[in-house]
Amino acid sequence: MPDPVDDGVAVGVPPVPEDPGDRPDPAGGPAGGGTILADTAALAAERDEYLLALQRLQADFENYRKRVLRQQEEQSARAALDLVGKLLPVLDTLDLARAHLAPGAEGEEGKALDQARAQLLDALAKEGLDRVDEAGVPFDPGVHDAVAQADPSNGGEGADGGQVAVDEVMRAGYRWRGQVLRPAMVRVRG
């Protein structure tokens, strides 16, 4: 016959549920709502720390991305400026060739030269190159480089009311996106 008592519990008698207040808290303190609230507050503080760390990391990455983009744009602008600077002698050569072309030889050679020059100038103008080659405008030392002065007997001091003006452009100057790349070499009067 089986023993009616198995491990101190009577067979056939339903077990009595434990009172949660009788159980010890896994954190080591007495059971109750105080530790649950403390645990919840600690978890909320840890969550807030992680959230702040993530927000700082995201802001740092955004600043890094903007800085790299700005550096790439600056590097691209410097490369374009260097390329345009290297093309200025080509433009000068085309201008000299056109100036030295015999007046009677303006057939196919003159047209081809003019077309090539115009194409190059148009392509560079679309990217931001401005040519400075106007005569008769007031002299601006930021844009013009005066290398000669016109003979005063050809109009002299009083021609423009005493103002110094560009008489002739000897070599064109250029501006790249508003910045003077090379000043125009000019003869002034006045």
C-alpha positions as CSV (number, residue, x, y, z in Angstrom):
1,M,0.0,0.0,0.0
2,P,1.3,3.4,-0.9
3,D,2.3,5.9,1.7
4,P,-0.4,8.6,2.1
5,V,2.2,11.3,2.7
6,D,4.6,12.1,-0.1
7,D,7.3,14.7,0.8
8,G,5.2,16.2,3.5
9,V,2.2,16.8,1.3
10,A,-0.8,14.6,1.7
11,V,-1.8,12.7,-1.3
12,G,-5.1,13.7,-2.8
13,V,-5.1,17.1,-1.0
14,P,-4.8,20.1,-3.4
15,P,-1.7,22.3,-2.9
16,V,-2.2,25.6,-1.2
17,P,-0.9,28.5,-3.3
18,E,1.9,30.5,-1.8
19,D,1.4,34.1,-0.7
20,P,3.6,36.4,-2.8
21,G,4.5,38.2,0.4
22,D,6.1,35.0,1.8
23,R,8.5,34.7,-1.2
24,P,11.9,36.5,-1.0
25,D,12.6,39.1,-3.7
26,P,15.1,37.9,-6.3
27,A,17.0,41.2,-5.8
28,G,17.6,40.2,-2.2
29,G,15.2,42.6,-0.5
30,P,11.9,42.0,1.0
31,A,9.1,41.3,-1.4
32,G,6.9,44.2,-2.4
33,G,6.2,47.0,-4.9
34,G,9.2,49.2,-3.8
35,T,11.8,47.2,-5.6
36,I,9.7,46.9,-8.8
37,L,9.4,50.6,-9.0
38,A,13.2,51.0,-8.3
39,D,13.9,48.5,-11.1
40,T,11.6,50.3,-13.4
41,A,13.2,53.7,-12.6
42,A,16.7,52.2,-13.2
43,L,15.6,50.7,-16.5
44,A,14.1,54.0,-17.6
45,A,17.3,55.9,-16.6
46,E,19.4,53.3,-18.6
47,R,17.0,53.7,-21.6
48,D,17.4,57.5,-21.5
49,E,21.2,57.2,-21.3
50,Y,21.2,54.9,-24.4
51,L,18.7,57.3,-26.2
52,L,21.0,60.3,-25.5
53,A,24.1,58.4,-26.6
54,L,22.3,57.4,-29.8
55,Q,21.2,61.0,-30.5
56,R,24.7,62.2,-29.9
57,L,26.1,59.6,-32.3
58,Q,23.5,60.5,-34.9
59,A,24.3,64.2,-34.6
60,D,28.1,63.4,-34.9
61,F,27.4,61.3,-38.0
62,E,25.3,64.1,-39.5
63,N,28.1,66.7,-38.8
64,Y,30.7,64.3,-40.3
65,R,28.5,63.8,-43.4
66,K,28.1,67.5,-43.9
67,R,31.9,68.1,-43.4
68,V,32.8,65.4,-45.9
69,L,30.3,66.8,-48.5
70,R,31.7,70.3,-48.0
71,Q,35.3,69.1,-48.4
72,Q,34.3,67.2,-51.6
73,E,32.7,70.4,-53.0
74,E,35.8,72.5,-52.1
75,Q,38.1,69.9,-53.7
76,S,35.9,69.8,-56.9
77,A,36.0,73.6,-57.1
78,R,39.8,73.7,-56.7
79,A,40.1,71.0,-59.4
80,A,37.9,73.0,-61.8
81,L,39.8,76.2,-61.0
82,D,43.1,74.5,-61.8
83,L,41.7,73.1,-65.1
84,V,40.4,76.5,-66.2
85,G,43.7,78.1,-65.3
86,K,45.5,75.6,-67.6
87,L,43.0,76.4,-70.4
88,L,43.7,80.1,-70.3
89,P,46.8,79.9,-72.5
90,V,44.8,77.9,-75.0
91,L,42.3,80.8,-75.1
92,D,45.1,83.3,-75.5
93,T,46.6,81.3,-78.4
94,L,43.2,81.2,-80.1
95,D,42.8,84.9,-79.6
96,L,46.3,85.6,-81.0
97,A,45.7,83.3,-84.0
98,R,42.5,85.1,-84.8
99,A,44.2,88.5,-84.5
100,H,47.1,87.4,-86.8
101,L,44.9,85.8,-89.4
102,A,45.3,87.7,-92.6
103,P,42.2,89.8,-93.4
104,G,41.8,88.2,-96.8
105,A,42.2,84.6,-95.4
106,E,38.9,84.6,-93.5
107,G,37.6,81.6,-95.4
108,E,37.4,78.1,-94.0
109,E,40.4,78.6,-91.6
110,G,38.9,81.7,-90.0
111,K,35.4,80.1,-89.6
112,A,36.9,76.9,-88.1
113,L,39.0,79.0,-85.7
114,D,36.1,81.2,-84.7
115,Q,33.9,78.1,-84.1
116,A,36.4,76.3,-82.0
117,R,37.1,79.4,-79.9
118,A,33.4,80.1,-79.5
119,Q,32.7,76.5,-78.4
120,L,35.4,76.5,-75.8
121,L,34.3,79.9,-74.4
122,D,30.6,78.9,-74.3
123,A,31.4,75.6,-72.5
124,L,33.5,77.5,-69.9
125,A,31.0,80.3,-69.6
126,K,28.3,77.8,-68.7
127,E,30.5,76.6,-65.9
128,G,31.1,80.1,-64.5
129,L,33.9,81.7,-66.6
130,D,33.4,85.4,-67.4
131,R,35.7,87.1,-69.9
132,V,36.9,90.6,-69.0
133,D,37.8,92.4,-72.2
134,E,35.8,95.5,-72.6
135,A,37.4,98.8,-73.6
136,G,36.0,102.1,-72.6
137,V,34.9,101.0,-69.1
138,P,36.2,102.7,-65.9
139,F,39.6,101.2,-64.8
140,D,39.2,98.8,-61.8
141,P,42.5,97.7,-60.3
142,G,40.8,94.6,-58.9
143,V,39.9,93.4,-62.5
144,H,42.4,95.3,-64.7
145,D,46.2,95.3,-64.7
146,A,47.4,98.6,-66.3
147,V,50.6,98.0,-68.2
148,A,50.6,101.1,-70.4
149,Q,49.1,104.6,-70.6
150,A,47.6,106.1,-73.8
151,D,49.1,109.1,-75.4
152,P,47.5,112.2,-73.8
153,S,47.2,113.9,-77.2
154,N,44.6,111.3,-78.3
155,G,41.9,112.5,-76.0
156,G,43.9,113.1,-72.8
157,E,42.8,114.0,-69.3
158,G,39.5,115.7,-70.0
159,A,38.0,113.0,-72.3
160,D,36.2,111.2,-69.4
161,G,36.0,114.0,-67.0
162,G,39.2,113.1,-65.3
163,Q,38.3,109.5,-64.7
164,V,40.8,106.8,-65.6
165,A,39.3,104.4,-68.2
166,V,40.4,101.3,-70.2
167,D,41.6,102.4,-73.6
168,E,42.6,99.1,-75.0
169,V,42.6,95.5,-73.8
170,M,46.0,93.8,-74.6
171,R,45.2,90.5,-73.0
172,A,41.8,89.4,-71.8
173,G,41.2,88.7,-68.2
174,Y,38.9,86.1,-66.6
175,R,36.7,85.7,-63.6
176,W,35.8,82.2,-62.4
177,R,32.5,82.2,-60.5
178,G,32.9,85.8,-59.4
179,Q,36.6,85.5,-58.4
180,V,39.3,87.1,-60.5
181,L,41.3,84.3,-62.0
182,R,43.5,86.6,-64.1
183,P,43.3,90.4,-64.4
184,A,43.0,91.9,-67.9
185,M,46.2,93.5,-69.2
186,V,45.1,96.9,-70.4
187,R,46.3,100.3,-71.6
188,V,44.6,103.2,-69.7
189,R,43.8,106.8,-70.5
190,G,42.9,109.6,-68.3
